[in-house]
Amino acid sequence: MNLFRLLGDLSHLASILVLLHKIQTSRSCRGISFKTQALYVAVFVARYLDLFWRYISLYNSAMKVFFIGSSCYILYLMKYRYRPTNDPSIDTFRIEYLLVPCAILSLIFNYNFMPTEILWSFSIFLESVAILPQLFMLQRTGEAEAITTHYLAALGIYRALYIPNWIYRYFTEGVIDPIAVTAGIVQTGLYLDFFYVYFTKVLQGQKFELPA
Amino acid sequence: SATPDAHDEL
């Protein structure tokens, strides 16, 4: 564990708390892509079921339980409690374009050709693109509530912080995880446009609006 | 351990 990874994980944790806060206080999931949230459930379940056979630390296990539990809870809120505020007609990204390529990539790139390792690779690839339906929705509507952008920023910062973590680990432990690093760089790259608008507009007190 | 398949990251 190093500082970059810890701050990254805390940022990830914060992003979910911000999202829950947004949904609970506005009693609405407007502006949130159900598809992205469903993909995160798939990511966490595929990757964190190793809870049952791999013990790393109490921290690690507690975070895994939290991420699986909170992502399922968010789906429940969107699908049942605040269903009327969820508008599927603007959440139109075709997720099979993500699921199928990720499944194929995980069969080719994995550290061991066995179900658990293939699932791990699949979750890494899927996580890297899971935000696309959300970004696509943002692009379509052209604007977002400030709190939604804080959620996305925290999520992006989490991934960005994993990059210095890998560099640090490479020099201190000599470890390199090519699958996680490649997917992680792609994932962070997807946020660059968003970050630009977030830092130049939202953090200056302006509304998040994309140029027409 | 220090191999990629240790998967100690979240």
Interface residues (C-beta under 8 A of the other chain):
Chain A: R5 D9 H12 D50 R54 I56 N60 M63 K64 F67 Y111 N112 E117 W120 Y162 N165 E173 G174 V175 I176 D177 P178 I179 A180
Chain B: A2 T3 P4 D5 H7 D8 E9 L10
